[in-house]
Amino acid sequence: MKHFEANFDGLVGPTHNYAGLSFGNVASLNNAAQAANPKAAAKQGLQKAKALADMGMVQGILAPQERPDLHTLRRIGFSGTDKEVLQKAAAQAPAVLRACCSASSMWTANAATVSPSADTHDGRVHFTPANLVDKLHRSIEPQTTGNILKAIFSDSRYFVHHQHLPEHSSFGDEGAANHTRLCQEYGHAGVEVFVYGQEATNPQAIRPKKFPARQTLEASQAIARLHRLDEDNTVFIQQNPEVIDQGVFHNDVIAVGNRNVLFHHEQAFVDTKAKLVEIRAKLEGDIHFIEVPTAKVSIQDAVKSYLFNTQLLSMSDGKMVIIAPTDCAENPAVKAYLDELLTLDTPIQKVEYFDVKQSMQNGGGPACLRLRVAMNDAELAAINQHVLLDDNLFTRLNAWVDKHYRDRLLPADLADPQLLVESRTALDELTQIMKLGSVYQFQR
Ligand SMILES: N=C(N)NCCC[C@H](NC(=O)CCC(=O)O)C(=O)O
């Protein structure tokens, strides 16, 4: 039986725009109200995903969510025809309308936390959609995320789906963006590392002063319980609150792991030394901690370039490749670091750069765009095969984007009823292409 890591990338939806919705995410705030190009955004994402498929990785695609989210607008009291709902929301609650139009489900690292069957007591793959309660525009994602995941990983012999955690700040959960699995081989039991921003129920605990800590210890512990992990294969680490205050709003902006490598910034964690010792004790065998010093890459450069929001992947020869945004190549300090890294004696032997600037301008790098699922052959055979990216799906999705997407979108365009029609037409067709069934509210 073969074991491997599959990556499921979020397809950028037709309403991709820059609305400045994410306080604490520097790029989102800096690019607010710029013109976005949804067509280019979707194609950049597909290009990256296809390149990975061509490298021999198992690569899937997750459908975008229904936006504008008329269901939420009606739930908060806007009524009438769809057009009237949009017009009233634009006039009376423009910020809420913007939140209900975000294409943020593209960042599937925040879709869910996934524990592979090798780690769980019942030998099944466990999924918990993230509740994303810290941001209004993201808090409306989990229900549909769960529907989409269930439509793909439907076989209950292999897959277990949990409800998202209670919708309260004590259980703020941002999914796999704060979760890394380390292991020797994908099929061996690994150590699941949960990085949290704050301990919500302990007023004495340290926390950031300026920006929100979106992930709580309480949420991470709940996920570990639900996924039936135990103490021997979990480690909980607090993210350094000082870096959250400098724009590191998720752990995947400051650290990334794959198999027996943890690539992280010197300032990423609280209590780093003791936590790395704990990981070493729980994960038997060889382990590489690649720590990037501030003297070589400042926090500011890490946040700007997204050096750590890279995908660290194992190639068929067992060596590792970093999938980086072109922003890393454009940042002299980061480029120099990556060039040097390739000369060192570590499993990382290659860096590939991809232009995902449309997503980057909202604070989403290559690693934000994907949800990792470590699987085996039998599990892969049990999923909906129509979401796996091959030449045929790539061609069909590009043609679908060309047919339905705009190449310019401003926040002011979000109330345009025609955009709603375009989005629904596109998504309806997509569910047929990917054989998803009726996952959207407007189809029910
Ligand atoms: N690091 C990971 N895993 N994900 C990145 C998510 C970016 C996303 N940006 C936004 O939601 C901006 C939307 C806007 O401003 O229009 C967020 O902050 O939640």
The ligand as an SDF file (V2000), in Angstrom:
LIG
                    3D

 19 18  0  0  0  0  0  0  0  0999 V2000
   -2.4370   31.9320    6.1520 N   0  0  0  0  0  0  0  0  0  0  0  0
   -3.4550   31.2560    5.7170 C   0  0  0  0  0  0  0  0  0  0  0  0
   -3.5270   30.0110    5.9420 N   0  0  0  0  0  0  0  0  0  0  0  0
   -4.4910   31.8420    5.0690 N   0  0  0  0  0  0  0  0  0  0  0  0
   -4.5220   33.1600    4.5840 C   0  0  0  0  0  0  0  0  0  0  0  0
   -5.8920   33.7180    4.6760 C   0  0  0  0  0  0  0  0  0  0  0  0
   -5.9870   35.1200    4.1520 C   0  0  0  0  0  0  0  0  0  0  0  0
   -7.3230   35.7390    4.4440 C   0  0  0  0  0  0  0  0  0  0  0  0
   -7.4500   37.0320    3.8130 N   0  0  0  0  0  0  0  0  0  0  0  0
   -8.6350   37.6390    3.7350 C   0  0  0  0  0  0  0  0  0  0  0  0
   -9.6630   37.1330    4.1430 O   0  0  0  0  0  0  0  0  0  0  0  0
   -8.6780   39.0170    3.0900 C   0  0  0  0  0  0  0  0  0  0  0  0
   -9.9900   39.3350    2.4340 C   0  0  0  0  0  0  0  0  0  0  0  0
  -10.1330   40.7760    2.0640 C   0  0  0  0  0  0  0  0  0  0  0  0
   -9.5930   41.6360    2.7670 O   0  0  0  0  0  0  0  0  0  0  0  0
  -10.8010   41.0730    1.0320 O   0  0  0  0  0  0  0  0  0  0  0  0
   -7.5370   35.8570    5.9550 C   0  0  0  0  0  0  0  0  0  0  0  0
   -7.0550   36.8410    6.5310 O   0  0  0  0  0  0  0  0  0  0  0  0
   -8.1550   34.9660    6.5520 O   0  0  0  0  0  0  0  0  0  0  0  0
  1  2  2  0
  2  3  1  0
  2  4  1  0
  4  5  1  0
  5  6  1  0
  6  7  1  0
  7  8  1  0
  8  9  1  0
  8 17  1  0
  9 10  1  0
 10 11  2  0
 10 12  1  0
 12 13  1  0
 13 14  1  0
 14 15  2  0
 14 16  1  0
 17 18  2  0
 17 19  1  0
M  END
$$$$
